Amino acid sequence: MDFHRLHPDPATIDGAELLGDLRLHERAHAERPWVVTNFATTADGRATIEGRSGAIGDDGDMEVFRRLRTQVDALLIGTRTLGIERYGRAVRRPELRAEREALGLAPEPLVATVSRSGELPLDIPLFQEPGADVVVFAPSETPEPDCPACVTLVRLDPAELTLTSALRHLRAERHVRSLLCEGGPTLMGALLHEGLVDELFLTLAPQLAGGGTGPTMSSGPALAAPAGLELVWALERGGSLYLRYAVRRG
Ligand SMILES: NC(=O)c1ccc[n+]([C@@H]2O[C@H](COP(=O)([O-])OP(=O)(O)OC[C@H]3O[C@@H](n4cnc5c(N)ncnc54)[C@H](OP(=O)(O)O)[C@@H]3O)[C@@H](O)[C@H]2O)c1
């Protein structure tokens, strides 16, 4: 699928080529994975329409969404997003699984989630798939999930139940070098607060949602100081903008 690259070097470029070998794992930090996030918002910044994200992105967004999943060792998803978006297996298509294997990755990424309540949406397809590999970080008293998926429950004391601890565990114990967070806004806000986001992929859809109460890309308290971003690329397709930003450090 073709995209118009606006920055840098304007050109027409194939999405599979551009997003097919990002080598994110080569950027892994010693203590945690390289963390990229992927969101789609309307031009007025809304992350949902009638409570879901599906109406925001078009087929170009779906292409970016699918391709990014071929590039990482693990996904990180909030429990509410898992439930509302009814997550299933992360990479199903044989050709995409083959692309991952050609890059030296497992056929599909590990899926990680974090919960303070310990309440998981066990009825979603992901937890009902015997082949799915999921890691859940949850409080000490959380019972073992009773579901067909292969779920590793990492129990942590409330003071230890941070995203920093979760990412350190994934790096050290599961060898996760690159991680893609697909939201939602609560999880994104927490990642930002703990200074754990390295890059942001943002689809800006040519729509206005209006209103003033829907979630934006991140929720929770504001950062003490805004995090600066550096534009890595800007693509256009069908009126949507696809922006890749690196988070400035220091
Ligand atoms: N436009 C987009 O690109 C996009 C992307 C993703 C999602 N969405 C939309 O966003 C909405 C869901 O987002 P959301 O903000 O309500 O929820 P969310 O971020 O998906 O999940 C929030 C939950 O994750 C757990 N959690 C988050 N931060 C944590 C932390 N630091 N420590 C421990 N647990 C933590 C908590 O689970 P417990 O409650 O279990 O403690 C919390 O309730 C949906 O409507 C979805 O459609 C949009």
PDBQT file of the ligand as one rigid body, heavy atoms in Angstrom, charges set to zero:
ROOT
HETATM    1  N1  LIG A 301      -7.536   5.799  19.343  1.00  0.00    +0.000 N 
HETATM    2  C1  LIG A 301      -6.675   4.885  19.717  1.00  0.00    +0.000 C 
HETATM    3  O1  LIG A 301      -5.618   4.738  19.100  1.00  0.00    +0.000 OA
HETATM    4  C2  LIG A 301      -6.973   4.019  20.926  1.00  0.00    +0.000 A 
HETATM    5  C3  LIG A 301      -6.017   3.072  21.329  1.00  0.00    +0.000 A 
HETATM    6  C4  LIG A 301      -6.315   2.264  22.424  1.00  0.00    +0.000 A 
HETATM    7  C5  LIG A 301      -7.502   2.409  23.095  1.00  0.00    +0.000 A 
HETATM    8  N2  LIG A 301      -8.401   3.336  22.682  1.00  0.00    +0.000 N 
HETATM    9  C6  LIG A 301      -9.673   3.489  23.425  1.00  0.00    +0.000 C 
HETATM   10  O2  LIG A 301      -9.341   3.810  24.754  1.00  0.00    +0.000 OA
HETATM   11  C7  LIG A 301     -10.377   3.322  25.639  1.00  0.00    +0.000 C 
HETATM   12  C8  LIG A 301      -9.749   2.556  26.783  1.00  0.00    +0.000 C 
HETATM   13  O3  LIG A 301      -8.732   3.307  27.381  1.00  0.00    +0.000 OA
HETATM   14  P1  LIG A 301      -8.685   3.547  28.958  1.00  0.00    +0.000 P 
HETATM   15  O4  LIG A 301      -7.786   4.702  29.166  1.00  0.00    +0.000 OA
HETATM   16  O5  LIG A 301     -10.080   3.595  29.490  1.00  0.00    +0.000 OA
HETATM   17  O6  LIG A 301      -8.066   2.209  29.508  1.00  0.00    +0.000 OA
HETATM   18  P2  LIG A 301      -6.669   1.419  29.228  1.00  0.00    +0.000 P 
HETATM   19  O7  LIG A 301      -5.523   2.371  29.256  1.00  0.00    +0.000 OA
HETATM   20  O8  LIG A 301      -6.826   0.514  28.070  1.00  0.00    +0.000 OA
HETATM   21  O9  LIG A 301      -6.632   0.468  30.504  1.00  0.00    +0.000 OA
HETATM   22  C9  LIG A 301      -6.632   1.047  31.776  1.00  0.00    +0.000 C 
HETATM   23  C10 LIG A 301      -6.416  -0.023  32.805  1.00  0.00    +0.000 C 
HETATM   24  O10 LIG A 301      -5.092  -0.529  32.695  1.00  0.00    +0.000 OA
HETATM   25  C11 LIG A 301      -4.583  -0.761  33.988  1.00  0.00    +0.000 C 
HETATM   26  N3  LIG A 301      -3.494   0.171  34.221  1.00  0.00    +0.000 N 
HETATM   27  C12 LIG A 301      -3.195   1.286  33.515  1.00  0.00    +0.000 A 
HETATM   28  N4  LIG A 301      -2.112   1.893  34.035  1.00  0.00    +0.000 NA
HETATM   29  C13 LIG A 301      -1.705   1.134  35.057  1.00  0.00    +0.000 A 
HETATM   30  C14 LIG A 301      -0.642   1.229  35.986  1.00  0.00    +0.000 A 
HETATM   31  N5  LIG A 301       0.239   2.230  35.952  1.00  0.00    +0.000 N 
HETATM   32  N6  LIG A 301      -0.523   0.276  36.903  1.00  0.00    +0.000 NA
HETATM   33  C15 LIG A 301      -1.382  -0.723  36.957  1.00  0.00    +0.000 A 
HETATM   34  N7  LIG A 301      -2.434  -0.877  36.101  1.00  0.00    +0.000 NA
HETATM   35  C16 LIG A 301      -2.577   0.054  35.168  1.00  0.00    +0.000 A 
HETATM   36  C17 LIG A 301      -5.719  -0.538  34.963  1.00  0.00    +0.000 C 
HETATM   37  O11 LIG A 301      -6.383  -1.784  35.038  1.00  0.00    +0.000 OA
HETATM   38  P3  LIG A 301      -7.312  -2.264  36.254  1.00  0.00    +0.000 P 
HETATM   39  O12 LIG A 301      -8.561  -1.422  36.141  1.00  0.00    +0.000 OA
HETATM   40  O13 LIG A 301      -7.547  -3.703  35.943  1.00  0.00    +0.000 OA
HETATM   41  O14 LIG A 301      -6.581  -2.004  37.516  1.00  0.00    +0.000 OA
HETATM   42  C18 LIG A 301      -6.545   0.498  34.230  1.00  0.00    +0.000 C 
HETATM   43  O15 LIG A 301      -7.889   0.531  34.628  1.00  0.00    +0.000 OA
HETATM   44  C19 LIG A 301     -11.273   2.461  24.796  1.00  0.00    +0.000 C 
HETATM   45  O16 LIG A 301     -12.443   3.199  24.524  1.00  0.00    +0.000 OA
HETATM   46  C20 LIG A 301     -10.479   2.225  23.517  1.00  0.00    +0.000 C 
HETATM   47  O17 LIG A 301     -11.332   2.068  22.414  1.00  0.00    +0.000 OA
HETATM   48  C21 LIG A 301      -8.153   4.159  21.621  1.00  0.00    +0.000 A 
ENDROOT
TORSDOF 0
